[in-house]
């Protein structure tokens, strides 16, 4: 969708902002441009909508050289979101959102209907917020309006220049989550500029790590964190890149342990026998449809007198709150363990119980992910060496 071919931007004073840049962004891909201030990432983005003209090289958008396109018409085909939003203070939220469709000559009702649809999509009820003015909104709400306005004419490409940088960390995380949800629905081709490696890792399908006017590494977040291409990239992503990688490494079925499983209506004697046979201290409890209910410790199943009293697992099972769907990140898993003070979490596929993730298996999953990327193989093919093997 977007292709840079040997693009250079050199200013009159001799400063080279971007030096012989070549890379490609696929349709529907979200690429984050990350690096320190002055490295050329914003210049790169602004050359796509010709707010800055390249000195040499070529930028191709959907098969068309943008140098041959009228800049005003080009910009109306590209969504643009900036840090300070740039809403018109004298226009309502609905009018702000309908700006580009109105400029493109859409009928007023069509433009307003589209604006209302987009406001709803970004989580702002148009019946509540549509008639408000920007100064009546919070910073996070204004940022949502900015995203809605950029999407209003349904552009194939979205440029975002540190869009969440002007809000506090809590709001920023919520906006990032909301934007990922939105992107999963609209699948725009996105270039997003940020100086925050954690934001780049969380949002990007791929990351371009900038040095001085050049891309030092262009790869998936997992690869950038697990196998930095240069010492510069390793230094930029930080010594804690292993922890950052937790956020981009999903839980896979092969990461899970298979503990003993009992059912709610099983007699306690059956549960005790199963636990004893496995030498386990606890078992997962499922209902009659094999959905997760909770767990039962060995001492609860083995207390004397319960069999005679007709006790069942149902009478002594404990609820299990520490669970996640398969595909969740290892960071979410670690956070859930800490939140519930749990030594393991259950992993589900919809309602189906798949297994449990323990701290040891979490660590193994991270190691396998790093080795798999380094070797270009699947995680299941990685053979880990442990202390016992040495």
MOTA-V74833 format. One line per field, one symbol per residue. ss: DSSP state (H for helix, E for strand, - for the rest). phi: phi as a letter, one per 40 degrees, with the letter a starting at -180 (. if undefined). Layout:
ss->???
phi->???
This chain:
ss->-EEEEEEEEE-----EEEEEEEEEE----EEEEE------HHHHHHHH-------EEEEEE--EEHHH--HHHHHH-EEEEE---------EHHHHH-HHHHH----HHHHHHHHHHHHHH----HHHH---EHHH--HHHHHHHHHHHHH-----EEEEE-------HHHHHHHHHHHHHHHHHH--EEEEEE--HHHHHHH--EEEEE----EEEEE-HHHHHH----HHHHHHH---HHHHHHHH-E--HHH-E---EEE---EHHHHHHHHHHH---EEEEE----EEEEEEEHHHHH---------EHHHH-EE---EEE---EHHHHHHHHHH----EEEEEE--EEEEEEEHHHHHHHHHHHHHHHHH---HHH-----HHH-
phi->.bbcbfcbbbcccgcbcbbfcbabbccgcbbcbbicdgchccddccccbgcbcccagabbbfgbccccbddccccccbcabbccggccccbcdccdccdcdcccgccdccccccccccccccgbccccbdccbdccbccccccccdcccccccfccbbbbbfcbccbcdccdccccccccccccccfccbbbcabbcccdcccccbbbccccgbccabacdcccccadcadccdcccgcccccccdcbbccbdccccbcdbbbdcccdccccccccccgccabcbbccbgccbiabcccccbccgccccgcbddcbcbcbccaacdgcccccccccdccbfbcabcbbbfcccbibbbdccccccccccccccccgbcdcccbccbdccc
